[in-house]
Amino acid sequence: MDIASLRGTYDIFPPQSRIWESVELEARRIFNVYGCSEIRTPIIEDTRLFTRSIGEGTDIVNKEMYTFPDRKGRSITLRPEGTASVVRAYLQHSLYKDQGLCRFFYIGPMFRYERPQAGRNRQFYQLGTEFLGSTHPYYDAESIALLTTFFKTLGITDAVVKLNSVGSRSSKENYSLSLKDYFAPFIKSMCEDCITRFEKNTLRILDCKNPACRETIKGAPSTEHALNQEDAEHFHSVKEYLCAMNVRFEIEPRLVRGLDYYTNTIFEVVHTRLGSQDALGGGGRYNNLVEEMGGPSTGAVGFAVGIDRLVMVLEKILSSQETALSDSLDVYILNPNDSLSADHIVMLHALRSCFVKADMCTEQKSFKAQMRTANKLNARFVLIHGEDEIRQSIIKLKNMTQKTEEIIPYTTFYTAVEKVIERIGKK
Ligand code: AMP
């Protein structure tokens, strides 16, 4: 076939899709515990939503959006991130009116036209939360605690939380001015992008990946001195709450994020096993966005995790045995007969109705070949009910891990099924 998936997009199929599934399941479980409810927004939006919220001077808006005219010439964009759409929905449906603090979560694909490499795709997936309706620093800390709890439940204990605060609008402006002063003598020797950023959006220079620019960035002033008293107090409280919740973090005094809407607390979670694209997720507070989009002044904080990168880490830390187990079968029913037995079909159906992950052999194969299939499917048990067993009114149940065999009496169909379920530990 001469048609393949587009560059920067990929198919997710078993056994890897099992990991995706368990990540999403675990995320939903944790989000529920923290009182977040799902919000599903469209994948296509009016382009202005992103140019206004993410910011004109950002890489996402300047270079990475999938933007095209629809059939009536309106500019449409495939969402590059989730926050803007959540805020649009929050405003469009006046959710701020009667709900107090809204805690949302989302899971879904995002699109950015970036140069693909390991951990960087053009269609990638994020899961995230947005808390809208409070400026309290506790919620900054709670968002980070939620994120680290989620990683821990997945078995990721060595992700590092990097934390900073860019402050509110006035502190950000202060910071921007001190960065301008600092970079002014160097800017001519910096990359083209930095020269543009210097004029349009000085903070963005700190994001530059160019090795020569990075050397200059190392000496740039930190955000700390630019924070006004209120912002400094807010940041102090966030750190206190994190310590109270036993969440470890590192202060990264020059951390800024690639989207303009952030104010005050910002954070990023990195993992050493990811290589150059080491950010697993990130987020922060965005107290001005709702107002800038035409709504009332609303405190908000959120984060997004890259599921693609999360799966990459999990594949590295899970042993192959654990991955195989997640893809295992509870019972494989052998077919010792010449044709498919109605008895086996009914048995399979009964087991599945009781949430036992079962399958059966539908082909006429030798006992050895069927056992090979059972092994390939990672069956924990093999059930044998052939002519010999029928004559003796029994079922043989082989435990494939312990290499033992048990005889189960087959007095009635239901008692036999019940016994099988009991033996494989599903009851
Ligand atoms: P951002 O929305 O840029 O703050 O990104 C949040 C997280 O999404 C990052 O930390 C990455 O884990 C993930 N991410 C962002 N862009 C990509 C991409 N192009 N490919 C894969 N994951 C991405």
Residues whose N, C-alpha, C, O or C-beta is under 5 A from the ligand:
A	BS01	AMP	E81 R112 E114 G119 R120 N121 F124 A279 L280 G281 G282 A304 V305 G306 D308 R309
